C-alpha cells in the first residue's frame, strides 16, 4: 500500500507539471479567440504625449515590435479588435511594414489638426494653361503641398506672367483651390487664386517641363525614431489605469485552470493522508 501511494503521488505531481504549463500557454494567446473584424482609421493620442507602444499581442505583457513608440498623431488602420485578459480593448494594425497590436484607449478617431492632410484623395485631373498673376506683383510660391503650411520647392517664387500647365486640382484644408504643375524640372503646387487663364501681354512662350521619372509625389519619410536612454526601456511616465485594471472578471479558461489546480491539490492531499495512515498502521 505504501509503495502504491508513493506511485500515485508521483503520478499526480507529473500531471500538475504537464497540465498547468500547457494551460498557461493557451491562456497567453486567448485574445485571438475574442478577436473580430473591424475597418476604420484612428490616430495616436496617448495622454502622456510620447506615443503608442506597438506590441506583438493584445496586452502590456507582450513584447514591443519596435523599441520606440508610434509617434503622436500617426494615422493607423485598425483591421481587428479584441479584449485582453485584463479586459482592455486592443486593435490590430500595421506600421512600418510590421503587424501588431495597439492599446485603443490611447487612440482617437478624430483627426488631429497636426495630422498630415490626405489632399491626394481629393485631387482630380485637369488640363489647361494658366499664367502667374499674383496681386503683389512678386510671383507665386511653388510648394510641396496645397497649402501655405507646406514647404517651398524652390526658394524664389515663380515669376509673374510665367505660363504653367496645370495637371491636377485639389482643395486645401482651408478650402482654397490649388493646382499641381511643373516648373524648372520640379513638380509642386501653386495657389490658383494667383493665376489667370488669360494670357497677359508680354507673357513668354511656355517652355515644356522636363518629364520627371514619376508624377506621383514622393512617399513621406518615416518619422524619426525617438531617442532612447542607454539600456533603459521606454515606459509611459503616467500609467494608464485601463491598461492594468485593478480587477477584471475571470475568463472561462482562467476558471478552468483554477478548478484543475484545486482538484490536483485535493488529490495530492488525499494521497498524503493515505500514506500517513498506512505508516501509522505499520
Residue pairs with C-beta under 8 A, 6 or more apart in sequence:
1 274
1 278
2 275
2 278
2 279
2 282
5 271
5 274
5 275
5 278
6 275
8 271
9 268
9 271
9 272
9 275
12 264
12 267
12 268
12 271
13 268
15 264
16 261
16 264
16 268
19 260
19 264
20 257
20 260
20 261
23 253
23 256
23 257
23 260
24 257
26 253
27 85
27 251
27 253
27 254
27 257
28 57
29 57
30 85
30 251
30 253
31 57
31 58
31 59
31 82
31 83
31 84
31 85
31 90
32 82
34 82
34 83
35 58
35 80
35 81
35 82
35 92
36 80
36 81
36 82
37 79
37 80
38 78
38 79
38 80
38 81
38 91
39 77
39 78
39 79
40 77
40 78
40 109
41 75
41 76
41 77
41 78
41 109
42 75
42 76
42 78
42 91
42 104
42 107
42 108
42 109
43 73
43 74
43 75
43 76
43 107
43 108
43 109
43 110
43 111
43 112
43 115
44 51
44 52
44 70
44 71
44 72
44 73
44 74
44 76
44 102
44 106
44 107
45 72
45 73
45 106
45 107
45 108
45 112
46 52
46 69
46 72
46 106
46 236
47 106
47 238
47 240
48 236
48 237
48 238
49 72
50 69
50 72
50 226
50 234
50 236
50 237
51 68
51 69
51 70
51 71
51 72
51 74
51 226
52 69
52 70
52 74
52 102
52 103
52 106
52 107
53 60
53 64
53 69
53 70
53 102
53 103
53 236
54 64
54 65
54 66
54 69
54 70
54 95
54 98
54 100
54 101
54 102
55 62
55 63
55 64
55 65
55 100
55 101
55 102
56 62
56 63
56 64
56 65
56 100
56 101
57 101
58 82
58 83
58 84
58 90
58 92
58 101
59 84
59 85
59 86
59 88
59 90
59 101
60 103
60 243
60 244
62 101
65 95
65 98
65 100
66 95
66 96
66 98
66 225
67 225
67 228
67 233
67 234
68 225
68 226
68 228
68 234
69 226
69 234
70 76
70 95
70 102
71 223
71 226
72 112
73 112
73 114
73 115
74 95
74 223
75 115
75 116
76 91
76 93
76 94
76 95
76 102
76 107
77 93
77 94
78 91
78 92
78 93
78 104
79 92
79 93
80 91
80 92
81 89
81 90
81 91
81 92
81 104
82 89
82 90
82 92
82 101
83 89
83 90
84 90
85 248
85 251
85 254
86 243
86 244
86 245
86 248
87 245
87 248
87 249
88 103
88 105
88 242
88 243
88 245
89 103
89 104
89 105
90 101
90 102
90 103
90 104
91 101
91 102
91 104
91 107
92 99
92 100
92 101
93 99
93 100
93 101
93 102
94 100
96 222
103 240
103 242
103 243
105 240
105 242
105 243
106 240
116 220
117 145
117 147
117 172
117 173
119 145
119 146
119 147
119 170
119 171
119 172
119 173
120 170
120 217
122 170
122 171
123 168
123 169
123 170
123 180
124 168
124 169
124 170
125 167
125 168
126 166
126 167
126 168
126 169
126 179
127 165
127 166
127 167
128 165
128 166
128 197
129 163
129 164
129 165
129 166
129 197
129 206
130 163
130 164
130 166
130 179
130 192
130 195
130 196
130 197
131 161
131 162
131 163
131 164
131 195
131 196
131 197
131 198
131 199
131 200
131 203
132 139
132 140
132 158
132 159
132 160
132 161
132 162
132 164
132 190
132 194
132 195
133 160
133 161
133 194
133 195
133 196
133 200
134 140
134 157
134 160
134 194
135 194
137 160
138 157
138 160
139 156
139 157
139 158
139 159
139 160
139 162
140 157
140 158
140 190
140 191
140 194
140 195
141 148
141 152
141 157
141 158
141 190
141 191
142 152
142 153
142 154
142 157
142 158
142 183
142 186
142 188
142 189
142 190
143 150
143 151
143 152
143 153
143 188
143 189
143 190
144 150
144 151
144 152
144 153
144 188
144 189
144 217
145 189
146 170
146 171
146 172
146 176
146 178
146 180
146 189
147 172
147 173
147 174
147 176
147 178
148 191
150 189
153 183
153 186
153 187
153 188
154 183
154 184
154 186
158 164
158 183
158 190
161 200
161 202
161 203
161 204
162 183
162 203
162 204
163 199
163 203
163 204
163 205
163 206
163 207
164 179
164 181
164 182
164 183
164 190
164 195
164 206
165 181
165 182
165 206
165 209
166 179
166 180
166 181
166 192
166 195
167 179
167 180
167 181
167 182
167 215
168 179
168 180
169 177
169 178
169 179
169 180
169 192
170 177
170 178
170 180
171 177
171 178
172 178
176 191
176 193
177 191
177 192
177 193
178 189
178 190
178 191
178 192
179 189
179 190
179 192
179 195
180 187
180 188
180 189
181 187
181 188
181 189
181 190
182 209
182 210
182 212
183 209
184 209
185 209
185 210
185 212
187 212
187 215
187 217
226 234
228 234
250 258
